[in-house]
Amino acid sequence: MKHLLKKYREGNISPEEFDRLSSMVSASSDGELSRLMQEDWQDFSSALMPPDWKKGRIRTYFSGRSRIQVWASAAAGLLFMVSAGLGLMLAVSEKEKEYLASREVTLSAGETGLSSVMLPDGTKVILNARSSITYPSDFGLRSRSVSISGQGFFDVAKDASKEFTVEAPGMEITVHGTKFNVYAYPDAEVSEMSLVEGSVSLRSGETVIDVAPNEKVCVTRSTGRMNLMKTDNSVETVWLSDRIVFINDPLYKVFDVLRRCFGVEIECTDDINLSDRYTGTFRDRRLGDILEILKMHYGFVYEYDGRHIEIGR
């Protein structure tokens, strides 16, 4: 400790050494500190006093009780300086944390295809086209919170000490370690969360719902109304696959899969029979080609502006 005290007085102490010195001071008894401060004060005062004081006069000036008081004052002063310095460093550290927390990192997928992201805590996220996630640059230090726009599949790293939360338009999802799918494009009327594995709680406004695997929650953004229902995760996560497969599926399910895979809204006029069934496999994930094949098969027409599809006769 004496070596660190000397470096502290000289202003040459590093942040790591200062932390060690502060820990040593906190862990030392009053007796140990008194002895150490006496020795340190003697070294310090001896270096500062004129040469003739070192030849015997020192006892005249620092004798008996006054000497103890001087040592005590030196010890108290040094402890004050160490404590004040520690407080200053902690204040700087807190400011750094606040600064980091105020900064955000945004990761975005492209206009087509899928993008894989690894968060600092080991959580894996797959983003669909035109999707993004945002998180503070101090993610994982004190909390784990991200926000999403678009569609993403989360495989959350387990950490019992820090909840993992996902904010999306109209809802907040809280998990500890699980796999789930979020559908929350900014121009959609409804946000959805489907649970593949584990357990989550989902909040919308003041209402909280606990969700089990093979269940999903739909939140109407304009009203905040939540609807919990059973679901088929093979449909919810089909957008993760390299190919899209339909086996005698009704047309409403076909359109629902396309909506999830490509992040688009699909509206059909009343003259489209959504109970018609379709079987087919698409290895090319180009929405325009898929719509053209369905158009030839069912004889409908459609308008597609990049985000919204209208289908009719």
Number of C-alpha atoms within 10 A of each C-alpha: 13 12 10 18 19 15 15 19 12 9 9 12 17 12 11 8 16 20 15 14 21 17 11 14 17 12 11 12 10 10 9 12 19 18 13 18 23 19 14 19 19 13 12 15 13 14 11 9 11 10 10 9 13 13 9 9 11 15 12 10 11 14 12 10 9 11 16 14 13 15 22 17 14 18 20 15 12 17 17 12 14 19 15 12 15 17 12 12 15 12 12 12 12 12 12 13 16 12 12 14 16 11 12 13 12 13 14 19 19 13 12 14 17 19 18 14 16 11 15 14 14 13 17 17 20 20 28 27 20 19 25 21 22 17 20 18 17 20 18 18 12 12 14 20 18 21 17 24 21 24 28 27 24 21 19 21 18 16 14 10 9 15 16 23 20 20 20 24 23 22 24 18 24 17 22 18 20 19 21 27 21 26 25 25 22 14 13 17 14 20 23 23 27 28 26 24 15 15 17 24 14 21 19 20 13 6 11 14 15 14 20 16 19 17 17 24 23 19 23 19 16 9 10 19 14 23 12 16 12 13 16 14 18 13 16 25 19 16 25 18 13 13 12 20 17 16 11 12 15 16 20 16 16 21 18 15 21 21 18 19 24 21 25 20 20 17 12 17 11 10 10 16 13 15 11 12 15 16 12 12 11 15 11 11 18 12 16 10 12 16 19 14 13 16 14 10 10 14 12 16 14 15 11 15 8 13 13 15 16 14 18 14 12
